[in-house]
């Protein structure tokens, strides 16, 4: 169920003592005392509205008036089980952690606006020498025995694999041999990577955005963005947005292994083919030239007869 919330508090006292702790109340009951100004609340019920009150305390035990936050969980999980897979807010808030074979030789960065795929934010790993380093998040609530896809986007600069080894920049399931892709090194623009896996009996996996792998150390710099765990059981549109003034970008959930045709129409009568897809990833993106302020309809059709 969609029962995880993350938020960051910015209410601070301004006297000389400074803030020493925060107190977070949920529906009038004290939830946590913490010295950090962020919180991940996982003990929630689906389809429920919650009210939070956050107070800041200084070294003299003076309290702020408090900031109120109202949030609601969903009735069921969205298709993406990863929290903050697009890294638009601080990774530390949303359960992302870091680790490396050689910590002193790895630099983990939450990159600024403009560094992500669409001018947004992303995360990066830079290793000055051969290393195995990763951003990681533990994902719960998967259905044991069911098939999922992990997908994401990777960009690299001067990525060099250990001689004779296969794996450079990749996404993976930590503690397993499941990862993609192999042989991704050098300098390259954003590339999508995906693989399928079966959820374990625990329903819990730890995903990794990784530079290197077991016995596959790597150096260089890699960026990661738009991580998602999906069950693409049906063909459907996810979202559409403008990419510049005259290009429309369509995002589709596309179960791999089939062939699809994307069509458009101005009147829902006459349809024109935009593109034919043979997807190898669970998410596909297409771009189509469009006229600003015009009306256009799109549809996706499976054409392999299966």
Secondary structure by P-SEA (a helix, b strand, c coil): ccccccccccccccccccccbbbbbccccccccccccbbbbccccccbbbbbbbbbbccccccccbbbbbbbbcccccccccccccccccccccbbbbbccccccbbbbbccccccccccccccccccccccccbbbbbccccccbbbbbbbbbbbcccccccccccccccccccccccccccccccccbbbbbbbbbbccccbbbbbbccccccbbbbbbbbbcccccccccbbbbcccccccccbbbbbbbccccbbbbbbbbccccbbbbcccccccccbbbbbbbbcccbbbbbbbbbcccc
